[in-house]
């Protein structure tokens, strides 16, 4: 009971406390902020294990974290030697040490500023995602390593380099000026998009972790919609996109935790789709229509909306194809190109789709050969099998290989 409560609170409160402490004492002290908060949770585990969980566990954590922060910065004299010059505050003998403010407003402001700091373009994209998971989402090193299919040592080194970059570049916790916020927001949205994809298309077998990654990305997106300067049409479009995809999360996972099978869209049980998330997605999609800009998030969100309507209709696939036609022009990627071919197949048939697919020639992409196998399934079963086998040889995860093997078996005689 205590362990589960602390784990839940760690995910919910770690990022808030680190953001508030870092905002007050300077981003150069982010490692100390992490240590203070980690020590707070360690003390909670020890104390609550003996005395039980307090009536207001969040308030308890905030008080202890505040006291630990004050003690630490006084003891190390970091405030006098590092923090004060950064804040350009005159040193006075009787001045009181500023205390962390864990009010809801300050927590939100601190997290928003931390989001922009972590997603600073001076930090490598991969490191930004790692920092976001640690500092903004409160994931432990073990969980981050599992999400990246890596190890603790590699993740710790990556985070160390990222924190060092925060210091060497003198990155501060503040919103960019108005003339720079658009470009910086693009980078922040991109990192949130990648974070969501880490969960939704994750290669880890930990389904709880996969879902938590998606939910944290959505939380960060919603945080941006709550601030006037970052509540832009493309922000709402990204939130809509994540809502639509997340609405089908449970339907695409096997209910048996021992089975790592991915349930494809055509085989999903529509009753498992989260209608509340679909409605929320529609709300943010409507909000994204403000203004004249059409971003890739707008187009992807609209495509995702159509996939929340299970019935196949001519109207559905014609609009999806039109959306992909626009998307490949502004944000080309192999996956977008392949999805466009599949939409073309649903509109114009296998012959037209095969002609387009063979122009792509993504020889190292197993999804490319899966698509070719599907397109040839009814035209030439031998060719279809050849392509599926090639896809199987290129696939890297067990669930992907299992799904391809099932496709091959359907083409075998007497199956």
Secondary structure as UniProt FT lines:
FT   HELIX           2..25
FT   HELIX           27..29
FT   HELIX           30..51
FT   TURN            55..56
FT   HELIX           57..76
FT   HELIX           79..83
FT   HELIX           84..87
FT   TURN            93..94
FT   HELIX           104..118
FT   TURN            121..122
FT   HELIX           125..131
FT   HELIX           132..136
FT   HELIX           141..147
FT   TURN            148..149
FT   HELIX           152..168
FT   TURN            169..170
FT   TURN            178..180
FT   HELIX           181..200
FT   HELIX           207..225
FT   TURN            228..230
FT   HELIX           233..246
FT   TURN            247..249
FT   HELIX           250..252
FT   TURN            257..258
FT   HELIX           265..267
FT   HELIX           270..272
FT   HELIX           275..287
FT   TURN            288..289
FT   HELIX           296..306
FT   TURN            307..308
FT   HELIX           314..330
FT   HELIX           334..348
FT   HELIX           350..360
FT   TURN            363..364
FT   HELIX           366..376
FT   TURN            377..379
FT   HELIX           381..394
FT   HELIX           398..410
FT   TURN            413..414
//
